[in-house]
């Protein structure tokens, strides 16, 4: 007979189990959500502070999209010497947070063109409501990036280009990607978690409910979200 030492030393309480079941009940199946969003983040060395902030606040993307019809998210990041990672699609904020908190940033070059190419591949398989890109620099050929952005535009995927910092070359490239894909460019300040949270929520609203939902959301919140909503209407 097996001894008691083979039994687990810790057991989940009834409260823990109930909380887990409640969370599972609120998490829609991927086939049930109305929108899909690719969440791409530059994870090169300079990006660690913003990566940590994004990991903390990404839950809000799911919550704000829930009332509109739910959201499926795929995490994409690059770092190091050509490392490029793509997660499975998920409707669980908890699963995405666990994936993000296990990642540390590493020095390396940007891979924006590859992000755009990947978004196009996903959009050919299933409808993608939006691409969100968070970064602070560009170290690639601008023409190659623009070409890839044009191909993504043909698939109807707008790019929300969220720019941290004040790199003028990155701003020019990000603005061009946004223009070509009929998306939007938005700048946010280093250390501004509230601003990044509102921008990510706005992108999630658009992915789940389109321009009308983003308009309503922007009218309620004002500020950067309202400006972003107006920019989307202008592009549309």
N, C-alpha and C positions, 0 to 999 in steps of 0.2 A: 504494500500500500504506500502511496506517495505521502511524504511528510508534509506538515503544514508549511514548511519553508518554501514549498513550490507555489503556494498561493500568493496572489498579489498582496503587497503590504498596505496599499492604499486603495480605498474604494470611493467611488463617486457618491456624494450624498444625494438624497432625493431632490434637493433643491438644485444641484448641479445638473442632474438629468432633466429636470423640468425646464430649466433655462435653455439647455441644449435643444430640447424638443420644440420649444417655442421659437427659437431662432430658426431651426430647420423648417418649421411651418411657414415662417414669413419669407423664406428664401425661394423665389420662383424657379421653376425649371428653365433651362436655357431656351427651350422651344416656346415658352410662354411669354418671354419678354418682347417688348416692341422695338427696342433699340439695341445696337451694338456699338461699342466705342473702343478704339484702340488707344491705349494710354502709353505713349512712348516717352521715356525720360532718359536724358543724357546722364550716364552714370560714370563719367570720367572724373578724375580726382577732384577738380574744383567744385563738383556738384554735390558733395556729401551733405552739407547743411540743408540744401533744398530737397534732396532725396529723403532725408529724415522727416522733413515737414510734410512732404507729399505722402509718405507712408502713414503719417498720423492722421491726415485729413481726408484721405481718399474715400473713407466710409461715407462721407457726405455726398459723394457722387451717386452712390446707390440710393441713399435715403431720399434725396430730392427727386430722383427719377422714378421712385417707387409709385408715387401717386399718379404718374402719367402712364405707366404701363410696364415699368421695370427696365433693367439695364443689364446687358452682358458686357463684360470688360475683358480685354486681353492686354496683359502687360508686356511691353517690349522695352528692352534697355540694351545699351552697349557700353563697353568699358574695355580697358586693357588693350592688348595687342590683337585687335580684330574680334574680340569676343562679342557675340550678338545673341541675345537670349529672348525667346518668345514663350510665354506661358500658354496654358490651355485657356479657353474661354471660361469665365466664371460669372455667376450671379451673386456670389458670396463676398461681401466686404471683408469678412474675417479671413477667408482664404487668400484674398489678394494682399491683405495686410501682413499675413504670415509670410507670404512670398517676398514681399518688399523688405521686411525687417531682417530677413536673412541675407540681404545683399549689402556689400560694402563697395564704395566707389574705388576705382583704380585708374591710374594715369593711362592715357591713350588718346587716340584721335577720334574726332566726331564721325558719325556714320548716318547722317541725315538722309543721304541718297538711298541708302539701304533700307531705312525706315519707310520711306515713301514707296520703294519697290515692294516691300513686304505688305504694306497696306493695300497696294494694288492686287497682289496675289490673293489676299483674304477677300477683297471685294469681288473678285471673280468667282469665288466659291459661294459667298453668301452676302447679303446686303450689310454694309457697314455704314452706320449713320454719321460717324465723324472720326477723324484722327486728331488726337491731342498730342502736341509735342511740347515738352518743357526743356529748354536748354539755354545756354549763355554764350555759345561761340560756334563758329563754323570754320573748319579747316579743310574744306573740300572745294572742288571746282564748282563754281556757281552755275555755270551753263549745264553741267551734268545734272545738278539738282533741279534746275528749272525744267529740264526735259522730263525728268521723272515726275515732277509735279504736274506737268501737262498731261501725262498719261493717266495719273490718278484722277485728274479732273474729268476725263472722259468716262470714268466709272462712277461719277457723282459723289465722291467723298470729299467734303470740305475739310481743310486742315485748320485747326485752332493752334496757332503758333504763339506760345507763351514764352516771352523773352525775359530772362532775368539778367540784370546788369546793363551795361552801357556800351557794349561792343558794337561799333558802327557797321562793321562788315556783317556781323550776324543779323543786325536789324535789317539791313538791305536785303539779305537773302531770305530771311523769315517773311518779310513783307511781300516779296515776290512769290514765295510759295503760297501764302495766303491769297494773294490776288489771282494766281493761276487756278487755284482749286475752288475759288469762290468761298473761301473761308475768311478768317479774320486774324489780324496780328494784334497782340496785346502785350504791353510791357508791364512787368511788376517789379517792385523794389526788393532788393536783397533783404531778407529777414521779415518780409511781410506775409505772414501765414494767412492772415485774414483775406488779403487781396487774392492770393493764390487759391484759397478755398472758394471764394466767390466765382473766380474764373472757371475752376474745374466744375463747380456745380452748374454753371451756365452751359458749359459744353455737354454735360450729361443730360441736361434738360433738352438741348437741341437734338442729341442723338436719340432720345426716347420719344420726343414729341414734335420735332421739327421746328420750323421758324415760328408758327403760331404759338406754340408752348413757350418758346424762348421770349417772344414778345410779351406775353402775359407775365412771365417771371421777371423780366426786366422792368416792366411797369411797376411791379410790386417792390422790387429791391432798389431800383435806381442805381446811381453810381456807375462803377465799371461794368456791371452786368447790363444796365440799360444801354450804355454806349456800345457794348458788344452786340446786343440785340439789334440795335439800329444799324450797325455795320453789316450784320447778316442780312437784314432786309434790303439794304442797299446793294449787296452782292447778288441777292436773289432776284 
